[in-house]
Amino acid sequence: MKNYRITLFLVFVLSFGVYTACNESRLDLQPLNPTEASFFTEEIDFDRTSLGVYAKLTDFYWFNNNNPIHGFWQLPGDDITTTGTDAYEVFFNLQPAEGRLNTFYRVAYQIVNRANTLLDKINTVKDGVYRTPGLKEIHRGEALFLRGYAFFLLFNYYGTSPVITERVQSTDKTTNPSSKDTELLDQAIKDFTEAANLLPDRWDVANRGRVTKNSANGFLGKALVFRGSYKKSTADFTAAVAAFNKISGLSLVANFGDNFAFDKENNEESLFEFQASQPSFDNVWLSNDFDNNVGSTSAYWGYYENHWSLFGQPYHYSTQKLRNAFETDDPRRAITLQGNDIRKYVARNQYSQSGVASVNNPRILRYADVLLLKAEAILESGGSTAEAIGLINQVRTRARNMNPSGTVPANRNTGEADRNRIMQWIMDERFIELAGEEGHRWLDLKRWHAAGKINLANWDFSSARADARFDVSKNLLYPIPLNEIDLNPNVKQNPGY
């Protein structure tokens, strides 16, 4: 009976194939779904493609069926720890086959590929397709910004992965060689620079959450500070100050906690944030094409809560070093910590109907981050110490003013002339202000080590694990994923792996 059914099926398929092959009237039938050739014929198609580049960021932030990748950037620093043997906490068991390592790498290059596809289509678009003045340039700016952001991440975590700036359309384009030195960061800086000239000053309410000139200039300045740290380049720090000076219309929100509240998103302190939403709800990044896939448009903060253990994972909590770093009565402490627990994003969170997916946007770049980076750039470029200290004090004043009767944290002395001491103030302020956010601490520690400000060879990471072992000759970069090494003979593994 089984063989009979298979025979009937094959006869049907072959007969159908012969019928359609012989029936010339069917040869010119249009595909049921759009093809690439038929899709890019209207302005809205390019807008949807641009949103598709943003949408890929969801794979960095969502719950991912009990396999979120947040530990990849949260655990290596000295602000967050865990009791589990997570490879990004203990380091000694971090291997090229580790799953999150491959996921992050794959998603980053999918962002790059989507951006390159959009850029390719914009370069070859026919006259008359774009009807809105300036929109073609804006779409180009969005693609460049998001590609630059992906390269910025790839540089900071992998260091030597390929720089790909053309759309991959054939197999001979899939074996790009490893990058060298700061080539990934160099390309990110080029992309942010061009994007800043193309993006709008602001978007209307319906499009809030898409990137702007401020977003691009903020990340341009940040990338220049990072390259200045790695290359010990005064010119990069000077250029960073110039980029930061182009940012306008932003301010620190009065309440530090509003930066982590679901109902205070895209506020006056935000330069770029992930747009989380409930499944099937309107989302500026998704063009409403995700239908009802639970969690895929959302963020996830459960690893900061004890209920994360319900999914078989030790939760992430503050290190003793972070708990000791706050001055007594600094209002930011109560917003950042409750006992050992991290409260950012959790205290003022809202879940979607799944009970796991959060609609609370991760803030990727805040104005407070920019102010402290600008203070560092001014200091490292030989600029005014008083101006640099004044920027630190803006951040401290906001914190202090949350408590009407507060006196802590007090302003730093603007008459201080010791640049090493001022640099320590900047490093301390970034630790407190940005703790538990976006892996800022880990990336800061690495670049300060490269600049000779600190020495990670003997650094106290304040890990909850006594067996944690950081090897400065190896662990400053993550390994290139094993899949990439197997598939691309021109990519070389990072030292030590």
N, C-alpha and C positions, 0 to 999 in steps of 0.2 A: 504493500500500500504506500509506503514511504517513497519507494522508487517511482511509483506511478505518479504521485503528486509532484515530485521533482521534474519528471518528464513533461507533465502538463504545463508546469510553470515555464520551463525552458521553451517549449513549443509556443506558448503565448508570447513570451518576450521576443523570440526570434521572428514570429509571425508579425508582431507589431512593428519590429524594426524593418522588416521587408516592406510592410505596407507603407510606413511613413517614408521609407527611402524611395519607393516607386511613385508616391503621390506628390507630384511636383507642386501642387497647390498648398502643401504644408511646409514647403521649404522656407518660405518667407515669413513664417509666424514669428511674432515678437515674443521675447521672453516674458514670463509672468512677472518677474521681479526686475527692478532696475539693474542695468549693467553699468560698469564704469563709463562706457562710451555714452550711455544715455543719461547718466545721472548729473553730470556737471554742466547742465544747460540753463540753470536758473540761479539767480543770486542766493535764494534760500538754500540751495544745495551746498554752496560754499559755507554758509553760516552753520548748517548742520555739521559739516565736516570739521569746522573750527571747534564747535562744541564737543565733537567726538574726541578731540585731542585732550581737552580738559577732563572729559569723562573717564579717561583711563586712569586718572589719579585715584579713583575709587578703590583700586586694587591695593593701594598702600594703606588705606585707612579702615576698611570694613572688617566685620567679624570673620568673614571668609570661612564659614562652616567649621567653627572651632579651631581655626588655624590662622589667627591673625599674625602679622609679621612685625608688630610694633617693638618687640624686644630687640630687633635688629638695630634700631637707633636709640632706644631708651636705656638699655642696660650697660653699654660699655663705659659710660661716664662715671663720675663719682657722686652724682646726685640721686640716682635710682639704683636699687639693688633688689635681689630676690634670693630666696633660700634654695631654689632649685638649681640643678646643674646645667642651666641654660648656657649654650656655647658663647653667647655674647656677654655673659656675666663672668664665667670662669676662664674663657679664652683657650685653655689647653686642649679642649676637644672640638675646636672650630676647624672644620674640614671642608674642602671644596664641594663635597656632595651634600652639605647641609641645605635643607629645603628652602628656608626663607632667603638664603643667600641667592639661590637661583630665581626665586619669585621676584625679589626686588630688582635684580639685574634684568630679567625678562620684561617686567613692566616698564622700567626706565627706557629700554630700547624700543618698546612698543610705542611709547610717547614720542620718542625720536622719529620712528618710522611714520607715525601718523602726521607729525608735523612736517616731515619731508615730503610726504604725499600731498599735503595741502599746498605747500610751497611750489611743488612741481605743477600742480593744477592751476595755481594762480599765474604762474609764469607763462602758461600756454592757453589761458582762457581767451575765448573769442570776444571781439569788441561787441558791446551791447548786452552782454550777460549781466554785468554789474550795472545797476541803475541808480543806486544810492551813492552820491558823491563821497569819496573817501573810504568807503567800506572795504574795497579791495586792499588798500594799504593797511587798514585796521586788522583784517584777517591775516595779512602777512606778519604784522606785528605780534599778533597772538601766537601764531605758529613759532616765530622766532623766540618769543619769551618762554614758551613752554619747552621748546627744545633746549634752550639755554639752561632752564631750571633742571632738566634731566641731566645735562652734562655736568652741571654744578654738583648734583648728588653723586653721579658716577665718579667724579674726581675725588670727592671727599671720602667715599667708602672703598672704592676699588683702585683708584689712582691711575691705572694703566690700561683700562679698557678702551676699545676703538673709538675714534672720532668719525662719525658717519654723518655727512652733510648732504648726501644725495639720496633720492628715493631708490630703494633696492627693488629692481625689477627682473634681475637675472641672477643665476647662481654664482656667477663670477664676481658679483658684488657682495657676497656673503662672507668673504674671508678677509675683511679689513684687518690690518695689523694692529698690534697693541700701540697705544699712545705712549709718549715719553714725557718726562718732566711734568710741566703744567699744561700740556696741550689741550686736555679736556677743559680746564679752567679758562685757557686762552679763548677757546671757541665759545664758551658760555659768555665771556665778556664781550666778544664780538656780537653775539646774538642779542644780549641785553642792550648794547649800545644802539644797534639798529632798531630794535623794538621800541626804545624810548622815543625815537623820532617819528614813529608811525602810530603809536597807540593814542587813544583819546585822553583828554584830561579827566573825564568822568563818563559814566554811563547813566542812562535813565534808570528808574526804579526797577523796571521789568528785567533789566540786564545787569543789575548790581551783583557783583561777584566775579565779573569778567575783569581781566587785568587792564591797568591804565598806565599812563606815563609814570605816575608815582610808583607803581609796582615795579616797572622796569628800572627806573633810576634807583630804587631801593635795593634791588638785587644786583644791579650793576655796581653800586658802591660796596655792597657786601662782598661780591666776588673779587673786587679790587683790593679790599682789605685782606681777604684770604690770600690772594696772590702776593700782596705785599709782605705778609707774614712768611710765606714759604720761600719767597725770593729775596727777602730782606731789601725790598725795593721802595725807596722813598718816593719815587715817581708814582708808583701805584697808590700809595697812601694819599698823595697830593691829588691824583685823579679821583680817588674815592670821595674826598671832600667836595670836589666840584660836582660829582654826581649827586651826592646828598643835598647840596645846595639847590638843586633843581626841583626838589620835592616841595610841594606847596599844599596848603589847605588842610593839613593834618595836625592833630594835637593829641595829647594824652587824655584819655577819658578820666573823669574825676574819680571814679571808683575802679581801682585795680581789678577787682573781681568781675567787672563787666566784660573783661577780655575773655572770660571763660564761661559765659552764660549763654544759654541757647536763645534767649530773647533779646540779646544785645549784640547780635552778629553784624558784621560789615559796618562797624561803627567808625568814628573819626580817627581811631588809632590803627585801623587795619589797612595794610597795603596789599595783602594777599592771604586768602584763606580758602580752605576746602569747603565746598558747598554741600553739606549733608542735608538730607531730607527724608521724609517717610516714603516708602515704596508707593509708586503710582501718583505721588504728589508732584506739583509743579516744581521744577528745579532748573535754574538758569543754565546749568551745564549740560543737561541731558536731552533737551529737545523732546521731553516726554516719551522717549523711545524705550524705556526700561520696563514699561508695563508694571508688573506686580512682583518682581524678583526681590524677595525680602532681604534686606540688609545690603544689597549691592550698591545703593546710593547713599549709604549711611557711614557714620564714624563708629568707633568702638572705644569705650573707656573702661570696660569691665576689668581689665588687668590691674587697675588701681583699686579694686574693691575685693573684699574677701570672697564674694560670690564667684569670682574667677576660679576658685578652687573646686567649685561644683563641676567644672569642665576638666578637672584633672590637672590643673596647672597652679603652681605657687604664684601668688600675686606679687606685683611690683610695688615697692614702698620706698620711703625716703631713707637715705643713708644717715648714719650718725653725723657724718661731716656736714651734711646739709642742715640737719636739725641744730647743730651748733653754730652755723654760720649767721643766723639771724640775730640782730641786736635785740635785746630785751625790749618788748613793746613795739617792735616794728609791725605795723598792721598787716603787712604782706604775709607774715607767718601764719596767721589764722586763716587766710584765704588759700595759702599753699598747702598747709599741713593741718591735720587733726591727729594728734599723737604721732604715730609713725606713718600714717596714711597720707597719700597725696590727695588733696581735695580739689585742685584745679580741674575744671570741666565736670567733675563728679558732683560737687555740691549744688550746682545750678544746671543740672543736666535734664534732658527729657528724652525718653525712649519712644520709639515707634511701637506699633502694635505687637511686634515680635518679642519685646521685652529684652532684647539684646542690642538691636540697632539703635544708635543714638543719632539725634538730629542736631546735636551741638557741634558747630563747625570747629575743626582744628584751625587755630590761627597760625599760619605759616610764617608770616613776617609782620611784626608789630612796629609801631613808631618808636616805642621804648628801645627795642633792639637797634633801630636805626640811630637813635640819639647816642647810644653807647658805642656803636661802631664808629660814628662820626667823631666822638671824643677821642677814640683810639687813633683814628686816622689823622686828626689834627696833631695829636701828641707825637706820633711816629713820623710825621712829615716835618717836624720842627716848628709847628705852629704855636699859637698862644696857649700857654698852660692855663691861664685864667678862663679862656673860652672853652677848653676841654673840660675843666672842672665845672664850669657853668652848666654844661650838658649833663654831666653826672647828677648835678644838683636838681635839674628839672625832674629827673626820675625819682630822686629821693623826696623832693617836695610833694609830688603827687601822692606818694606813699604816706607821708606824714600827714597830709591834709585830709586823709580819709577819717582821721580821728580828730574832731574839732578841738580837743584839749591836748592833742599829741605833741610831743617834742622830738620824737624819734621816727625815722632816722634824720639826724641833724644834717645841715648842709656841710659839705667838705670846705675846707679853707681855700678860698680862691687865690690866696697869696702864696700857696705852696709852690715851690720851684723845683723840687726834686722829681724829675720825670719818672724815675723808677717807682717812687712811692705813688705817684698819680696813676701809673700803669697798674699797680696793685689795686688801687681803688676801683679802676675800671673792671678788672678781672673779678673782684669781689662782688661788684654790683651786678655784673652779668650772671654770676652764679646764683644770686638771690632772686633777681628779677625774672630770669628765664628758666628757673628750675623745673624739670619735668615736662618741658615743651620741646617737641620737634627734634630732639637729639642735639640741641644747641650746645650743651655742655661738652659732649664728646668731640664735636667738631672744633670747639674753641680750644680744648686741651691739646688736640693734635697740632693745630697751627701755632699755638704758643710754644709748644715743644720745638717745632721746626724753627721758630724765630729765636730760640734760645732764652725765652722768658721763664720757662719751667723745664724740669727734666723728668719725663715720664718713666725713665729707667728705675727711679726709686720713689715713684709717686704712691701716695696712699689713696687707693680707690675706694676705701671704706666699704668693701664688699661684705655681705653677710656670710659669704663662703670663705672658710679658712683655706680652702684648696685653690682659690682663684690665683692664676698665674699669668701676668701680663709680660710678654716678651717684646721689648721695645725694638728688637731687630726684625720682628716678624709681624706683630699685631697692629702696627700703625695703619696697615692696609688689610682689608679683608681679602681672602683668596678669590681669584676669578672662578666662577662656578665650573664644576667638572663638565657639565654639558657643553659649555662654550669651548673648553679646552679640547674636548673630543671632536667637536664639529668644525672648529676653525684652527687649522695648523699654524696660522700666522699670529695667533694670540698666545702669549707666554704667561705662565703662572707667576704670581707674585712671589718674592723670595720667602723661603721658609715653609712653603706649603707643597 
